[in-house]
Amino acid sequence: MSGMCAKCAQPFTSGSILTALDRKWHPDCFLCTICRCKLANQSFHVKDDSPYCTKCWKENFQPRCAIVTDGSVATAIQDGVFA
């Protein structure tokens, strides 16, 4: 195997290679940017070319309602319109 992991910069010698964000990773190196949980085999979100688990993405980046101030998370019902 050839190439280097996008996170640890170590070569791939054996085992699995995960491809995400147009880069190759050791499965143990593909982590949420905030909480560091493993993202291999689960959905993830991308912001500024960095991966995030759904929980961290919702807590940090999902639009919130400007009217309701209790921390409610907005749900997109169409482009640019949130409920």
Summary of the structure (lengths in Angstrom):
residues: 83
radius of gyration: 16.5
end to end distance: 48.4
largest distance: 53.5
contacts: 178
relative contact order: 0.13
helix: 12%
strand: 28%
